[in-house]
């Protein structure tokens, strides 16, 4: 019954995130990191958290900011439901892993809250940068640990394999993000943003597929 609850919660929060983010992006006045003069939200020019800015890159008030906050609330809620779903699928002998997942989830949550409330900034020492790194790396650790564990369970091995395939772009994505802020090598903001959007779309897919698979198995 718990897995069914987590599955339904994952689906509802993922779809809610998509809905509110689309509203926030539609209301975003315009401007990107590369070109502040552009109009409207750009798929390849705006970071996800740009919809949280008080003032858009083009200098106009961001009237969709409230919807952006709601969207990010549902995004993190979706991750919590999904991680809880994957954890509930593990046998009892994975008790140590469950404890590690709880700690990493707490750290990711702290980073996620900081990412939402700290204003986006290209500055390496900005609170937003550290919040993003904390949220992503800890969240990535939780995800990879859970997916790796699923590979050991025959009934969920294919789900673990698909999860790794869809989530794998996050590794070059976070590497590019860090390299950009540390000036380790030349990489454009547009490249980082594009890969970030691909990662988010893939994450949405694996969350929905995991939840739907579990609901189907519940009624089998």
VODRENBA-779653 format. One record per residue (C-alpha): residue number from 0; residue in one letter; chain; x, y, z. Coordinates in pm, 1 decimal, m for minus. Example, Ala and Ser with C-alpha at 12.3 -4.5 7.8 and 13.67 -1.06 7.14 Angstrom:
BEGIN
k, r, c, px, py, pz
0, a, A, 1230.0, m450.0, 780.0;
1, s, A, 1367.0, m106.0, 714.0;
// end
This chain:
BEGIN
k, r, c, px, py, pz
0, x, A, 0.0, 0.0, 0.0;
1, x, A, 288.3, 237.6, 74.9;
2, x, A, 437.5, 186.0, m268.9;
3, x, A, 100.5, 266.6, m427.2;
4, x, A, 79.1, 589.8, m223.7;
5, x, A, 432.6, 688.3, m323.0;
6, x, A, 358.5, 604.9, m687.3;
7, x, A, 43.4, 817.3, m701.6;
8, x, A, 221.6, 1096.8, m513.7;
9, x, A, 506.4, 1088.1, m766.1;
10, x, A, 270.7, 1116.2, m1062.4;
11, x, A, 63.2, 1399.4, m910.9;
12, x, A, 363.1, 1608.5, m804.0;
13, x, A, 550.4, 1558.7, m1133.1;
14, x, A, 248.1, 1667.3, m1338.3;
15, x, A, 190.3, 1959.4, m1099.4;
16, x, A, 552.5, 2070.7, m1143.8;
17, x, A, 517.6, 2060.2, m1522.3;
18, x, A, 192.9, 2259.7, m1510.6;
19, x, A, 312.6, 2536.4, m1279.4;
20, x, A, 653.5, 2560.7, m1444.9;
21, x, A, 492.1, 2608.6, m1785.1;
22, x, A, 276.5, 2885.4, m1637.3;
23, x, A, 582.2, 3050.4, m1477.9;
24, x, A, 780.9, 3023.7, m1800.8;
25, x, A, 491.8, 3165.6, m2004.1;
26, x, A, 468.9, 3467.8, m1772.0;
27, x, A, 846.8, 3523.4, m1761.4;
28, x, A, 906.4, 3866.5, m1927.0;
29, x, A, 1226.2, 3772.5, m2107.7;
30, x, A, 1601.8, 3799.7, m2117.6;
31, x, A, 1866.9, 3531.2, m2089.5;
32, x, A, 2212.4, 3510.8, m1934.6;
33, x, A, 2365.7, 3552.8, m2280.5;
34, x, A, 2124.7, 3815.8, m2416.2;
35, x, A, 1918.4, 4027.5, m2173.2;
36, x, A, 1729.8, 4191.2, m2459.5;
37, x, A, 1535.1, 3883.1, m2568.2;
38, x, A, 1162.1, 3846.2, m2508.8;
39, x, A, 987.2, 3561.7, m2327.0;
40, x, A, 1137.0, 3250.5, m2174.9;
41, x, A, 1397.6, 3062.0, m2377.8;
42, x, A, 1436.1, 2682.9, m2357.1;
43, x, A, 1806.6, 2704.7, m2437.8;
44, x, A, 1878.9, 3040.3, m2275.1;
45, x, A, 1721.1, 3035.7, m1930.5;
46, x, A, 1814.6, 2823.1, m1631.9;
47, x, A, 1528.2, 2647.0, m1456.9;
48, x, A, 1556.3, 2880.5, m1157.9;
49, x, A, 1536.3, 3196.5, m1372.2;
50, x, A, 1159.6, 3186.1, m1318.0;
51, x, A, 1231.7, 3253.9, m949.1;
52, x, A, 1403.4, 3586.3, m1013.5;
53, x, A, 1230.2, 3898.4, m879.9;
54, x, A, 1344.6, 4088.9, m1186.2;
55, x, A, 1389.8, 3915.6, m1519.8;
56, x, A, 1713.9, 3945.5, m1714.1;
57, x, A, 1559.1, 4213.6, m1935.1;
58, x, A, 1491.5, 4433.0, m1630.6;
59, x, A, 1114.1, 4383.0, m1611.1;
60, x, A, 932.8, 4252.1, m1300.6;
61, x, A, 887.3, 3876.9, m1314.1;
62, x, A, 510.4, 3838.5, m1269.7;
63, x, A, 533.0, 3458.6, m1286.8;
64, x, A, 763.7, 3425.3, m984.9;
65, x, A, 493.1, 3290.3, m752.8;
66, x, A, 412.3, 3012.3, m998.4;
67, x, A, 784.2, 2939.4, m1015.9;
68, x, A, 800.7, 2887.9, m639.9;
69, x, A, 500.2, 2656.9, m654.0;
70, x, A, 660.1, 2463.6, m941.2;
71, x, A, 985.6, 2410.8, m750.2;
72, x, A, 793.5, 2301.4, m441.6;
73, x, A, 627.6, 2030.0, m649.4;
74, x, A, 959.9, 1940.5, m811.3;
75, x, A, 1123.1, 1863.3, m479.6;
76, x, A, 807.1, 1691.9, m352.9;
77, x, A, 820.4, 1471.5, m664.1;
78, x, A, 1180.3, 1374.5, m590.1;
79, x, A, 1092.0, 1291.5, m229.5;
80, x, A, 801.0, 1073.2, m339.5;
81, x, A, 1017.3, 903.8, m603.5;
82, x, A, 1305.2, 836.5, m364.8;
83, x, A, 1055.2, 703.5, m110.4;
84, x, A, 906.5, 479.2, m380.4;
85, x, A, 1243.7, 334.2, m478.9;
86, x, A, 1341.7, 289.0, m113.3;
87, x, A, 1017.4, 101.7, m42.0;
88, x, A, 1105.1, m148.2, m315.1;
89, x, A, 1425.9, m254.0, m139.1;
90, x, A, 1434.6, m572.2, 72.7;
91, x, A, 1493.0, m543.2, 450.1;
92, x, A, 1863.4, m632.0, 421.8;
93, x, A, 1926.5, m288.5, 266.9;
94, x, A, 1883.2, m117.1, 606.1;
95, x, A, 2224.5, 54.0, 594.4;
96, x, A, 2149.5, 194.0, 251.5;
97, x, A, 1820.0, 332.3, 380.1;
98, x, A, 2006.7, 528.2, 650.0;
99, x, A, 2254.1, 668.9, 396.5;
100, x, A, 1964.4, 767.5, 170.5;
101, x, A, 1791.8, 952.1, 457.6;
102, x, A, 2106.6, 1155.4, 533.4;
103, x, A, 2171.5, 1239.8, 168.0;
104, x, A, 1805.2, 1330.2, 121.5;
105, x, A, 1822.5, 1573.0, 416.8;
106, x, A, 2134.8, 1740.5, 273.1;
107, x, A, 1976.3, 1759.4, m71.8;
108, x, A, 1665.8, 1915.4, 83.8;
109, x, A, 1878.0, 2180.8, 256.4;
110, x, A, 2052.5, 2260.9, m70.4;
111, x, A, 1723.1, 2270.4, m256.5;
112, x, A, 1574.5, 2521.7, m11.7;
113, x, A, 1885.7, 2736.8, m45.8;
114, x, A, 1867.8, 2712.7, m424.4;
115, x, A, 1510.1, 2841.5, m424.1;
116, x, A, 1559.4, 3135.5, m188.7;
117, x, A, 1915.3, 3241.7, m278.8;
118, x, A, 1904.4, 3463.1, m590.4;
119, x, A, 2062.8, 3308.5, m904.8;
120, x, A, 2410.7, 3445.7, m963.7;
121, x, A, 2707.7, 3367.8, m1192.8;
122, x, A, 2938.1, 3436.6, m896.2;
123, x, A, 3137.7, 3129.4, m789.6;
124, x, A, 3112.1, 3220.3, m421.5;
125, x, A, 2738.9, 3292.0, m429.4;
126, x, A, 2508.4, 3102.2, m190.0;
127, x, A, 2304.7, 2994.1, m491.9;
128, x, A, 2604.0, 2815.8, m647.0;
129, x, A, 2679.9, 2621.4, m328.2;
130, x, A, 2310.4, 2541.5, m281.1;
131, x, A, 2286.5, 2401.6, m636.1;
132, x, A, 2598.2, 2187.4, m590.2;
133, x, A, 2474.4, 2052.8, m255.0;
134, x, A, 2124.3, 1976.2, m383.2;
135, x, A, 2242.1, 1812.7, m705.5;
136, x, A, 2534.7, 1608.3, m571.3;
137, x, A, 2342.5, 1474.2, m270.5;
138, x, A, 2034.8, 1410.8, m484.0;
139, x, A, 2253.3, 1238.5, m740.8;
140, x, A, 2405.0, 1019.1, m469.3;
141, x, A, 2056.6, 914.2, m351.8;
142, x, A, 1942.0, 841.1, m705.5;
143, x, A, 2248.4, 641.6, m809.4;
144, x, A, 2250.5, 438.3, m485.7;
145, x, A, 1883.6, 346.9, m521.9;
146, x, A, 1909.2, 264.6, m892.4;
147, x, A, 2220.5, 52.2, m831.1;
148, x, A, 2030.5, m136.8, m561.9;
149, x, A, 1741.6, m203.3, m799.2;
150, x, A, 1985.7, m374.0, m1036.6;
151, x, A, 2022.9, m648.0, m773.1;
152, x, A, 1647.9, m715.1, m765.9;
153, x, A, 1537.1, m920.6, m1071.3;
154, x, A, 1186.1, m771.6, m1084.8;
155, x, A, 1323.9, m415.9, m1100.3;
156, x, A, 1652.5, m468.4, m1285.5;
157, x, A, 1519.6, m323.4, m1612.7;
158, x, A, 1390.5, m18.1, m1423.7;
159, x, A, 1733.7, 37.5, m1271.1;
160, x, A, 1902.0, 7.0, m1609.7;
161, x, A, 1657.9, 252.2, m1769.9;
162, x, A, 1705.6, 491.0, m1478.1;
163, x, A, 2083.2, 494.6, m1522.5;
164, x, A, 2043.7, 550.8, m1896.6;
165, x, A, 1810.0, 848.2, m1852.8;
166, x, A, 1989.9, 1008.7, m1557.6;
167, x, A, 2345.7, 966.6, m1695.7;
168, x, A, 2352.1, 1309.4, m1872.3;
169, x, A, 2353.3, 1473.3, m1526.9;
170, x, A, 2721.9, 1379.6, m1486.1;
171, x, A, 2853.0, 1591.0, m1777.6;
172, x, A, 2590.2, 1850.4, m1688.7;
173, x, A, 2715.3, 1914.3, m1334.7;
174, x, A, 3075.6, 1889.5, m1461.1;
175, x, A, 3007.6, 2164.3, m1714.8;
176, x, A, 2835.7, 2376.9, m1450.7;
177, x, A, 3130.2, 2353.1, m1211.2;
178, x, A, 3387.0, 2400.4, m1489.3;
179, x, A, 3205.5, 2713.6, m1607.7;
180, x, A, 3214.6, 2872.7, m1261.3;
181, x, A, 3575.5, 2766.9, m1198.4;
182, x, A, 3689.0, 2872.6, m1549.1;
183, x, A, 3849.7, 2531.7, m1598.8;
184, x, A, 3765.2, 2520.4, m1967.7;
185, x, A, 3551.4, 2710.0, m2215.4;
186, x, A, 3184.9, 2617.9, m2205.9;
187, x, A, 2886.9, 2833.6, m2295.9;
188, x, A, 2592.8, 2896.5, m2065.4;
189, x, A, 2362.2, 2782.5, m2346.4;
190, x, A, 2530.9, 2441.1, m2355.7;
191, x, A, 2490.0, 2399.8, m1979.3;
192, x, A, 2125.6, 2508.2, m1989.7;
193, x, A, 2041.2, 2278.4, m2282.1;
194, x, A, 2189.8, 1971.1, m2110.3;
195, x, A, 2016.7, 2072.0, m1784.8;
196, x, A, 1678.4, 2075.1, m1958.3;
197, x, A, 1748.4, 1732.2, m2110.5;
198, x, A, 1834.4, 1598.3, m1763.3;
199, x, A, 1510.2, 1738.4, m1619.1;
200, x, A, 1300.7, 1589.4, m1900.2;
201, x, A, 1470.7, 1250.6, m1852.5;
202, x, A, 1416.9, 1270.9, m1475.5;
203, x, A, 1047.3, 1338.7, m1531.8;
204, x, A, 1027.4, 1035.3, m1760.6;
205, x, A, 1195.6, 794.7, m1518.8;
206, x, A, 982.5, 921.3, m1227.2;
207, x, A, 661.3, 867.4, m1421.4;
208, x, A, 770.3, 531.9, m1564.4;
209, x, A, 872.6, 406.0, m1219.2;
210, x, A, 541.1, 509.4, m1066.0;
211, x, A, 331.7, 367.2, m1349.3;
212, x, A, 524.6, 37.7, m1341.3;
213, x, A, 462.0, 0.3, m967.9;
214, x, A, 90.3, 82.5, m1000.4;
215, x, A, 59.4, m177.6, m1275.7;
216, x, A, 236.0, m436.8, m1059.2;
217, x, A, 6.8, m352.3, m766.4;
218, x, A, m303.4, m438.7, m970.2;
219, x, A, m150.8, m740.0, m1144.4;
// end
